[in-house]
């Protein structure tokens, strides 16, 4: 019994220390507006695996804005020459 309590306490400690990133779920339209692309492009990106879609119920799809932002990469410019 003591082992189980110690294990439960250790797991609880690990769980509370682990980072818990908050998902900022937005509609496909909102993601498209954010990226400046068409909604069909967002669907293509999901199909390509660039970011995940999350289904809510039977019909609603949402994407995590953090994942969308993670796909953006700076490009080199003339002033700095580096990204």
TIDO-365516 format. One record per residue (C-alpha): x, y, z; residue in three letters. Coordinates in steps of 0.5 Angstrom, whole numbers, plus 500, padded with zeros to 3 digits. Each point is the difference from the previous one (the first is absolute). Layout:
<tormis>
XYZALA;...
</tormis>
This chain:
<tormis>
500500500UNK;506505502UNK;503499493UNK;494501496UNK;499507504UNK;507502499UNK;499498493UNK;494504499UNK;503506504UNK;506500495UNK;496499494UNK;496506503UNK;506504500UNK;502499493UNK;494502498UNK;500506503UNK;507502498UNK;499498493UNK;498506495UNK;493500498UNK;500504494UNK;493503499UNK;497499493UNK;497506496UNK;495497496UNK;497504494UNK;496499494UNK;503498493UNK;497507498UNK;504503506UNK;506497498UNK;499501493UNK;499508501UNK;506499505UNK;505498495UNK;497504494UNK;498494496UNK;493496498UNK;497495504UNK;501495495UNK;508501501UNK;499499508UNK;497493498UNK;505499495UNK;505501506UNK;497496504UNK;500494495UNK;507501499UNK;501499508UNK;503508501UNK;496500506UNK;494496503UNK;493501500UNK;495498506UNK;493498499UNK;495502505UNK;494496500UNK;498497493UNK;501506495UNK;504506503UNK;507501499UNK;505504503UNK;508501500UNK;505502505UNK;502507499UNK;507498503UNK;501495495UNK;498504494UNK;505506503UNK;505494501UNK;500499492UNK;502507499UNK;508501498UNK;503507499UNK;504500493UNK;507504499UNK;499507499UNK;505505496UNK;502504506UNK;502494505UNK;501494495UNK;498495505UNK;493498502UNK;
</tormis>
